[in-house]
Amino acid sequence: MTLLEVLVSLGVLTMISLLIFGAFDSLSRGRKGEAMRVDRARQGRDAMERITHEVQSAFLSMHNPQSQALVTRQTVFVGTNSSAYDRLDFASFSHRRVEKEAKESDQAEIGFFVVKDPDRDEKMDLVRREQVPPDFEPKKGGVINVLAEDVELFDIRYLDPLTGQWIESWDTTQVTGQLNRLPLEVKVTLVLKPVKNTPPYRFVTKFMLPMQEALSFGISR
């Protein structure tokens, strides 16, 4: 073989190597992109399923000690409206015991809201807060976990059974609000940011609440 033939052979091998590398790199990036899209869709579906289950288990209770000094909890359903990121805090019969023989009931204080990612200022995440058992501060305490990342919109609306109108906020603690009563239906809209060339991921669900009035067994009215 002459030197020219060797150089030509090396050039052909280099071109073939570059083509193979490009094909594998494209395949790898495609797989990563698809995994990101699947994960984003899964996060949205899981978040909506959990919100639906736990809000449907919401409750209010009138059962408190007669002495205010002995009151240790407050059951509420408070939905706060904002431009893009609403918040909902409520008492729910949806706590799951994960430790054997744990001295816990199914009652919990739960909140869903959007916070800024501590590592990325432009990134907003939907989180879930749970406090067991419910205490006297229905918007504080407990454990916070991320449900979905890169949130663009988190909107909650409530159907008032007395007026038949959808409203953007709910407050069972105020006389001027919806004192000691729950909405008939709740509508939740969650929009997650797109991945690469996909459109934004939009999830919408609407569900009824089995209970509208506060529990008051044995309490005279």
Secondary structure, 3 states (H helix, E strand, C coil): CCHHHHHHHHHHHHHHHHHHHHHHHHHHHHHHHHHHHHHHHHHHHHHHHHHHHHHHCECCECCCCCCHHHCCCCCCEEEECCCCECEEEEEECCCCCCCCCCCCCCCEEEEEEEEECCCCCCCEEEEEEEECCCCCCCCCCCEEEEEECCEEEEEEEEECCCCCCEECCEECCCCCCCCCECCCEEEEEEEECCCCCCCCEEEEEEEECCCCECECCCCCC
